[in-house]
Amino acid sequence: MNFSVTNLNPLLMQTERFYTRFSQAAEEVVDARILLGIHFRSADVEARRLGNRIAHWTFQKFLRPLPASE
C-alpha cells in the first residue's frame, strides 16, 4: 500500500515522506528515536514485535468479517 506522510513544519527541508509499506514508516520511526537519543534500538525493536503480536491477536479475535446481509 503506497502512502505519504506530510509534516507542516516550515523549517524542515523534506516535508513529505513516501512509503510503500507500513513497516517502512515504522522502521524510520525507530531510527529517528534512536538518532535523537530517546531510546535504545533493542527497546524499539521489542516494542514493534509486541505491537505486531497485539495487532495479530486483535485481527484474529475482534476484527472479524461481518456476516453477509440478506
C-alpha positions as CSV (number, residue, x, y, z in Angstrom):
1,M,0.0,0.0,0.0
2,N,1.5,3.3,-1.1
3,F,1.0,6.3,1.2
4,S,2.7,9.5,2.3
5,V,3.0,11.5,5.5
6,T,3.2,15.3,5.4
7,N,4.8,17.5,8.1
8,L,3.6,21.1,8.2
9,N,6.8,22.4,9.9
10,P,8.2,25.0,7.5
11,L,11.7,24.5,9.0
12,L,12.0,21.0,7.6
13,M,13.8,20.5,4.2
14,Q,11.7,17.5,3.4
15,T,8.1,17.9,4.5
16,E,6.6,14.8,2.7
17,R,7.7,11.2,3.1
18,F,6.6,8.4,0.8
19,Y,6.3,4.8,1.7
20,T,5.3,1.5,0.0
21,R,4.7,-0.4,3.3
22,F,3.7,0.4,6.8
23,S,6.8,-1.4,8.1
24,Q,8.9,1.2,6.2
25,A,7.4,4.0,8.2
26,A,7.8,2.0,11.5
27,E,11.5,1.4,10.7
28,E,12.0,5.0,10.1
29,V,10.4,6.0,13.4
30,V,12.7,3.5,15.2
31,D,15.8,5.0,13.5
32,A,14.6,8.6,14.3
33,R,14.0,7.8,18.0
34,I,17.5,6.2,18.3
35,L,19.2,9.1,16.5
36,L,17.5,11.6,18.8
37,G,18.7,9.6,21.8
38,I,15.2,8.9,23.0
39,H,15.5,5.0,23.1
40,F,17.9,2.1,22.6
41,R,17.4,0.1,19.5
42,S,16.6,-3.1,21.4
43,A,13.7,-1.3,23.2
44,D,12.1,-0.1,19.9
45,V,12.6,-3.4,18.2
46,E,10.9,-5.2,21.1
47,A,8.1,-2.7,21.1
48,R,7.5,-3.2,17.3
49,R,7.5,-7.0,17.9
50,L,5.0,-6.7,20.7
51,G,2.8,-4.3,18.7
52,N,2.8,-6.8,15.8
53,R,1.7,-9.6,18.2
54,I,-1.1,-7.4,19.6
55,A,-2.3,-6.4,16.1
56,H,-2.3,-10.1,15.0
57,W,-4.3,-11.1,18.1
58,T,-6.8,-8.2,17.6
59,F,-7.4,-9.2,14.0
60,Q,-7.9,-12.9,15.0
61,K,-10.3,-12.2,17.9
62,F,-12.2,-9.0,17.2
63,L,-11.8,-7.7,13.6
64,R,-13.9,-10.5,12.1
65,P,-15.8,-10.2,8.8
66,L,-19.4,-9.2,9.1
67,P,-22.0,-11.8,8.1
68,A,-23.5,-11.3,4.7
69,S,-26.6,-9.2,4.8
70,E,-29.8,-10.7,3.3
